[in-house]
């Protein structure tokens, strides 16, 4: 019965991709299957107040990415996805909005704790600006994935999404 369920799930994924509908993915899907559960990831920070408690001895230098060239999933190329995460701005417009940023799986990544591995960072250019004051909340990012290594001053990313749509993540 399980092979039939897997075939049905794969068929639905294929049909939704052809139809142009974004498929919601989890961050672990950006890690090659054989490496899932083996990558060292800092614990996520869920509250701004907890950032003051982080120590360099425990988390290392917050400016150093531990895996700047982590393996990626080549099959993600061209997939239309929807992924939740937090925004780390790479630039701010004159109107105090962010259109180019790194999408990361937890709050504080790349700024207060060491950046996650590059296969857990997506370089994004959005179709609309996000107000600087709104960056403390998570967002849904929707767009077509490109498996492409990009470098920035803050961290390297293993994936890229151009012309992404952005919407607040509602709990």
BELSULFEN-V170716 format. One record per helix or strand of 2 or more residues. SS is the DSSP state (hx for helix, st for strand). FROM is the first residue (numbers start at 1). LEN is the number of residues. If there is no record, write none. Layout:
ss:SS from:FROM len:LEN
ss:SS from:FROM len:LEN
This chain:
ss:hx from:2 len:17
ss:st from:23 len:2
ss:hx from:27 len:4
ss:hx from:33 len:3
ss:hx from:48 len:6
ss:hx from:56 len:4
ss:hx from:74 len:3
ss:st from:80 len:10
ss:st from:97 len:8
ss:hx from:118 len:3
ss:st from:121 len:11
ss:hx from:132 len:3
ss:st from:139 len:13
ss:st from:156 len:13
